[in-house]
């Protein structure tokens, strides 16, 4: 039985097209280029939106600092050093309570998103240059 199957497969002998490997490789390279271009656009748009968002977030941060009285409390450290040294624990607690934490977190989050998207966009640019060299 095995010999009959062996002879049958030898008679058929299916061979792939000569250019099949080239076509497959070309399709893979085009797909990789398309994906790299899409990722570059997405990371660039995220970076652009986060960069544009810097203006309102920094305005919010500065206005929250002004409203919280942090500057006034912080200036006490330089005006009356004797009382600040005596009550340093209470002074640090007062400074910590007057910090606008939400504004600081939103600003740092936006900065983090901007630099992360910049990192990935640069990685895609380098990757696409490598793809173009083949």
N, C-alpha and C positions, 0 to 999 in steps of 0.2 A: 504494500500500500504506500509506503514511504517513497519507494522508487517511482511509482506512478505520479505522485504529487510533485516529486522533484522534476520529472520530465515535463509535466504540465507547466510548471513555473518557468522552466528554462525556455520553453517554446514561446511563452508570452513575452518575457523580458521587456518590461515597461521601463523606458528611460525618460527622465525629465527633459524638458526643453533645454537647449544650450544656454539661453539667456535668463533662465528662471532665477538663478542665484543673483545675477546682477539686478534684475527687477525687484527682487525681494530686498536686497540691500539698499537700493535706491528708495524704496517705499519706507524702510525703517529710518533712513537718514532724513527724509522729508517729514516724517511724523515727529522725530526728535526736534527738528528745527521749528516746526509749528508749535510744539509744546513749549520749547524754550522761549519763543517769541511771545506766547500767551502769558507765561509766567513773568517775563520781563515787563509786559504791560500792566499786569495786575500789581506787581510789587512797586512799579513806578507810580501808579495811581494811588496806591495806599500811602506811599511816601509823600506824594504831592498833597493829598488831603490832610495828612498829619502836619506837614509843613505850613499849610494855610491855616490850620487850626491853632498854631502857636500864638497868633496875635490875640484872639479872644481869651485863650486860656491864660496867657501871661497877664492880660489886663485883669482878669478875674483874680488871679493870684495876688497882684499888687494891691487891688482894691480890698481884698480880704485881709491882707496884712495891715493895711491902713485902718480898717474897721475894727480889727481885733485888739489894737493897742499894743501889739508886740514891740513896735519901735520905741514906744514910751517906756515900757517895762525894761527893755534892753538898754536904754540910755541910762537907767538907774545904776547899772553896773559901773559906768564910767563917772557918774556924778558924785555918788556917795559910797565910796568903796568900803568904809567901815561898817555900815549897816548891812551891806550885801554880804560881806565876809561873815558877819555874825549870824545872819539868817540865810545862809546859802542854800539849804535844803528847800525852804519855802520859796526862795527866789527862783530856783530851778523848776520847782513845781508850777509856779506862776507863769514862767516862760513857756513851759510845755503845754499848759492849759490854754494859753493865748495863741498858740500856733494854729493856722488854718489848715488842718490836716487834709481835708477833702480837696482843697485847691492844690496843695502840694502833691498829693497822690495823682490827681488828674494831669498835672503838668509832667510829672515824672513818667506816667504811663504814656503820654503822647510823645515824649522824647524817646522813650524805649521803642515804641512802635516805629517812629521815624528811622532810628538807627538800625533797627532790625530789618525793615523793608529796604533800606539803603544797602545793607549787607547782602541780602538775597538778590537784589537787583544787580549789584556788582558781580555776584557769583554767576548769574545768568548771562551777563554780558561776556564774562570770560569764557563761560561754557559755549556760548554761541560762536565766539571767535574760534574756539577749538573745533566746533562742528563745521565751520566754513573752511577750515584749512584742509579737511579731507576731501 
